Amino acid sequence: MSAQSGGSILRQPMSVWATAFAAVVAFMGIGLVDPILPSIAQGLHAGPSQVSLLFTSYFLVTAVAMLVTGWVSSRIGGRSTLLLGLALVVVFAALAGTSGSVGELVGFRAGWGLGNALFVATALAVIVGAASGGAESAIILYEAALGLGISMGPLVGAALGDWNWRAPFFGTASLMAVGFVLIATLLRSTPKPAVKTRLTAPLRALAHGGLSTTAFTAFFYNFAFFTILAFTPFILGMSPYGIGAVFFGWGACVALSSVFGAPFLQRRIGSVRVLHLSLAVLAALQVCIALSGHVGIIVFVVLSGIPIGLNNTVFTEAAMEVSDAPRPVASAGYNFVRWTGGALAPYVATKLGEDVAPTLPYFLGALCCLAGMAVLYGRRHHMRSLERVDAGHALQEAPAAA
């Protein structure tokens, strides 16, 4: 990103900052439960694989709900969709704090996932539409919110969870209520699209070779990503504060590489090569985690945030740019496939680690990275439009560099 672009990313309307704040809190919900997974298992007398369903139900509902977000927002408008999503998160996060069993908690997390899907998919479109500096700056701002939320989530979860495992859920509900008020007061009503989105539009968009290639590569990547996030807390053997500190370092790497590393590498080697590079590095780090002792696990988990941050930004930009589908429709189709991988990983990985060997989930995650690279290479001809977008960005930045 040029200096000019870098300056404009900070000069945004208040409505964009309000949406970005709520996005930070929404993404906090992903890593919030990480430090308290062992505490939840102990408090509710459940095994690791049972507790991992907190992630599975959340992401599975998020994935399916992505298919209806465009249909909803095209009928009630972006602002109303954001507020509906936030309201659902507030209600179900608070209910999660009252759970008396794993089944109840898993069910409330599913409702939380529905609200999160409505908010997250629409927030990206709202930020892209309202932000100054163009779509690239808006996506980087969105990914910065994602990285900050993911990094802060474990800290908030650890601080509140050390007091009581229920407290992080009530804390998230309170913060999301603040986000609801900010968006209600600062974001003006967004115009409804001239053409209403059909329910089948996201699936139809996946017929485009470039978008489907991006989505299914991201499917395998997300499996590897959430293997680290969901299973690692059980093998660290640390207190909530210890787990929170590890995943704060991991999240900080995600945020920094998303905002600074990804644009830098895209300008020099192109988006597709960045994806190959980051997937290969993530595969190597997963193998290192599997073969390491306690200190090595901590180091390599933290470092895995670097390729994850690169992937998050490049995959999001690719999904927005690689096809001719409207951005909200392309985002919905891509996220449906992507979050399905995120939904499968926590239970499958934790079950394998619980019943077979604690190293097996990481070897499987590494294989998933290689599978993603194979999809990307085998269907590389579908990604030529993305190469043209990269070339266009380079031409735009050449005068600024001069």
GIGI-V161309 format. One record per pair of residues at least 24 apart in sequence whose ideal C-beta (glycine too) atoms are under 6 Angstrom apart, sorted by the first residue. I is the first residue (numbers start at 1). J is the second residue. D is the distance in whole Angstrom. If there is no record, write none. Layout:
I & J & D
I & J & D
This chain:
1 & 263 & 4
2 & 397 & 5
2 & 400 & 4
4 & 400 & 5
5 & 133 & 6
5 & 137 & 6
8 & 132 & 5
8 & 133 & 4
8 & 137 & 6
9 & 133 & 5
9 & 137 & 5
9 & 141 & 6
12 & 131 & 6
13 & 130 & 6
14 & 186 & 5
15 & 130 & 6
15 & 186 & 5
15 & 187 & 4
16 & 127 & 6
16 & 130 & 5
16 & 131 & 5
18 & 182 & 4
18 & 183 & 5
18 & 186 & 4
19 & 123 & 5
19 & 126 & 5
19 & 127 & 6
20 & 145 & 5
21 & 179 & 6
22 & 179 & 3
22 & 183 & 6
23 & 123 & 5
23 & 145 & 4
24 & 145 & 5
24 & 148 & 5
24 & 149 & 4
25 & 175 & 5
25 & 176 & 5
25 & 179 & 5
26 & 116 & 6
26 & 119 & 6
26 & 120 & 6
27 & 146 & 5
27 & 149 & 3
27 & 150 & 5
28 & 149 & 5
28 & 152 & 6
28 & 153 & 4
29 & 172 & 6
30 & 150 & 6
31 & 150 & 5
31 & 153 & 3
31 & 154 & 5
31 & 247 & 6
32 & 153 & 4
32 & 157 & 4
32 & 168 & 5
34 & 154 & 5
34 & 233 & 5
34 & 247 & 5
35 & 154 & 5
35 & 157 & 5
35 & 158 & 4
35 & 161 & 6
35 & 240 & 4
35 & 243 & 4
35 & 244 & 4
36 & 157 & 5
36 & 161 & 4
36 & 165 & 5
36 & 240 & 6
37 & 233 & 5
39 & 161 & 6
39 & 165 & 4
40 & 165 & 5
43 & 165 & 5
44 & 102 & 5
46 & 102 & 4
48 & 234 & 5
48 & 350 & 5
48 & 354 & 5
49 & 350 & 5
49 & 351 & 5
49 & 354 & 5
50 & 102 & 5
52 & 230 & 5
52 & 346 & 4
52 & 347 & 5
52 & 350 & 4
53 & 106 & 5
54 & 109 & 5
55 & 230 & 5
55 & 346 & 4
56 & 343 & 5
56 & 346 & 5
56 & 347 & 5
57 & 106 & 5
57 & 109 & 5
57 & 110 & 4
58 & 109 & 5
58 & 113 & 4
59 & 339 & 5
59 & 342 & 4
59 & 343 & 4
60 & 343 & 4
61 & 110 & 5
61 & 113 & 4
61 & 114 & 5
62 & 113 & 4
62 & 116 & 6
62 & 117 & 4
62 & 339 & 5
63 & 336 & 5
63 & 339 & 4
63 & 340 & 5
63 & 343 & 6
65 & 114 & 5
65 & 117 & 4
66 & 117 & 5
66 & 121 & 6
66 & 332 & 5
66 & 335 & 4
66 & 336 & 4
67 & 202 & 5
67 & 336 & 5
69 & 117 & 6
69 & 118 & 6
69 & 121 & 4
69 & 332 & 6
70 & 197 & 4
70 & 328 & 5
70 & 329 & 5
70 & 332 & 5
71 & 197 & 5
71 & 199 & 5
73 & 122 & 5
74 & 193 & 5
74 & 196 & 5
74 & 197 & 4
77 & 190 & 5
77 & 192 & 5
78 & 122 & 5
78 & 126 & 5
78 & 190 & 4
79 & 187 & 5
79 & 189 & 5
79 & 190 & 5
81 & 118 & 6
81 & 122 & 5
82 & 119 & 6
82 & 122 & 5
82 & 183 & 6
84 & 118 & 6
85 & 115 & 5
85 & 118 & 3
85 & 119 & 3
86 & 119 & 6
86 & 176 & 6
86 & 179 & 6
86 & 180 & 4
88 & 114 & 6
88 & 115 & 3
89 & 115 & 4
89 & 176 & 5
90 & 173 & 5
90 & 176 & 5
90 & 177 & 5
93 & 169 & 5
93 & 172 & 5
93 & 173 & 4
94 & 173 & 4
96 & 169 & 4
97 & 166 & 4
97 & 169 & 4
97 & 170 & 5
121 & 331 & 6
121 & 332 & 6
124 & 331 & 6
125 & 328 & 5
139 & 316 & 6
139 & 317 & 5
140 & 259 & 6
143 & 258 & 4
143 & 312 & 6
143 & 313 & 5
144 & 259 & 5
147 & 254 & 5
147 & 255 & 3
147 & 258 & 5
148 & 255 & 5
150 & 251 & 4
150 & 254 & 6
151 & 248 & 6
151 & 251 & 3
151 & 252 & 5
151 & 255 & 6
154 & 244 & 4
154 & 247 & 4
154 & 248 & 5
155 & 244 & 5
155 & 248 & 5
158 & 240 & 4
158 & 241 & 5
158 & 244 & 3
161 & 240 & 5
162 & 240 & 5
201 & 329 & 5
202 & 329 & 6
202 & 332 & 4
202 & 333 & 4
205 & 325 & 4
205 & 329 & 5
205 & 330 & 5
205 & 333 & 4
206 & 333 & 5
208 & 323 & 4
209 & 382 & 3
210 & 322 & 4
210 & 323 & 5
210 & 382 & 5
210 & 383 & 6
210 & 385 & 6
211 & 322 & 6
211 & 323 & 4
211 & 330 & 6
213 & 379 & 4
213 & 382 & 5
214 & 318 & 5
214 & 319 & 5
214 & 322 & 6
215 & 334 & 5
215 & 337 & 4
216 & 375 & 5
217 & 372 & 4
217 & 375 & 5
217 & 376 & 5
218 & 315 & 5
218 & 338 & 4
219 & 337 & 5
219 & 341 & 4
220 & 368 & 4
220 & 371 & 5
220 & 372 & 4
221 & 311 & 6
221 & 372 & 5
222 & 338 & 5
222 & 341 & 4
222 & 342 & 4
223 & 341 & 4
223 & 345 & 4
223 & 368 & 4
224 & 282 & 6
224 & 365 & 4
224 & 368 & 5
224 & 369 & 5
225 & 308 & 6
226 & 342 & 5
226 & 345 & 4
226 & 346 & 6
227 & 345 & 5
227 & 349 & 4
227 & 361 & 5
227 & 365 & 4
228 & 304 & 6
230 & 346 & 4
231 & 349 & 5
231 & 350 & 5
231 & 353 & 5
231 & 361 & 5
232 & 301 & 6
235 & 358 & 5
246 & 298 & 6
249 & 302 & 4
250 & 301 & 6
250 & 302 & 5
250 & 305 & 4
253 & 305 & 3
253 & 306 & 5
254 & 305 & 4
254 & 308 & 5
254 & 309 & 4
257 & 306 & 5
257 & 309 & 3
257 & 310 & 5
258 & 309 & 4
258 & 312 & 5
258 & 313 & 5
261 & 310 & 6
262 & 310 & 5
262 & 313 & 4
262 & 314 & 6
270 & 390 & 5
271 & 314 & 5
271 & 318 & 6
271 & 386 & 5
271 & 390 & 6
272 & 383 & 5
274 & 310 & 6
274 & 314 & 5
275 & 314 & 6
275 & 376 & 6
276 & 373 & 6
278 & 307 & 4
278 & 310 & 4
278 & 311 & 5
279 & 369 & 5
279 & 372 & 5
279 & 373 & 5
281 & 307 & 4
282 & 307 & 4
282 & 369 & 5
283 & 366 & 4
283 & 369 & 4
283 & 370 & 6
286 & 362 & 4
286 & 365 & 4
286 & 366 & 4
287 & 366 & 5
289 & 362 & 5
290 & 359 & 4
290 & 362 & 4
290 & 363 & 6
318 & 386 & 6
321 & 389 & 5
322 & 385 & 6
322 & 386 & 5
